[in-house]
Amino acid sequence: MYSMSNINVAVIAPPDYAKDLGKKGTTSDITFYNLKKGDATVTFLEPTRYPEKLSSLFYAISLADHIVLVVGEINAAFGESVLMLECAGKTKGHLILKNYISPDQIAPLVKGTVLEKYETLEEDMVGLREKFLDMAVKQTAHQKVHTGGNGSVPIDHHFNVKGVGVVVLGSVSHGIIKKHDTLKVLPTEKTAQVRSIQKHDEDADTAVAGDRIGLALKNIESEDLDRGYVLTNDPSLKFSTTITGKAQLVKFWPAPLKEGMVIYAGHWMQFLPTRLEKVSVEGDWRMPIVTLSLEKALVYPAGARVVLHYLEGGKLRVVGSLILE
């Protein structure tokens, strides 16, 4: 069984840059633009509230399979975006250089980061749309959907729709979700049943990794949900208010981490304040083992990568990444 796949592309650029790439959809601290041609679909995401809200940038990058970074000037936001992309491990991306910025100027700034492999593109909206639609078609040709495989959907928006009930929006992080599935609502004890699935405003029976979907749910109320909650039938997902792992701090981070610091942990659609309970350094202080405690449980698969943020950091708010045990 073949299923048409969707590609999620984060466009890190001045506000409304992506308005010519697709049809505007949901808008909050992330704005979604939807592009569809035949069965191929692309979702472009813009971090609407960045640079004021760092979480806006994290969410857009977290949801994306591909990145388009538009560089109009070399400033703090550019530097922060580079660090965030590196910490999130986003290896597939493209650069669009404006205002006479040359690849030679960028090269030393992205050396040794994931961006070193990004392809530089001309600023051409029609060309960009075609490029990503083509990628969606090619991805589909490679993708054979198995009927098994437990799926998860981190929730990014939820609301009540008159006559339908509770609707959540999200992207499938892995596996497959089917109509009528009963899903756990982590980190709560509740469950919800999938009444219907929509992809780009069309009804579907299943959704697979990368699909941008709306789910109508029953047996749950909108007020029981929160952004970052995960709908899943995957028994291997964990959730905990204490997480431990090996951190890798960004090379510009000025000093060792101190116990008691409040650091924000970003994973999927979660951006949660944590307190640094324990830091143990063996050798390099930029690679400590850390234990973080949270008021709300973080939901994650084994070996998850978490991006660490320090909101009091002035121009340097991206601390590093953490691989969870």
Secondary structure by P-SEA (a helix, b strand, c coil): cbbbbbbbbbbbcccccccccccccccccbbbbbbbcccbbbbbbbcccccccaaaaaaaaaaccbbbbbbccccaaaaaaaaaaaaaccccbbbbbccccccccccccccccccccbbbbcccaaaaaaaaaaaaaaaaaabbbbccccbbbbbcbbbbcccccbbbbbcccccccccccccccccccbbbbbcccccccccccccccccccccccccccccccccccccccccccccccbbbbbbbccccccccccccbbbbbbcccccccccccbbbbcccccccbbbbbbcbbbbbccbbbbbbbbccccccccccccccc
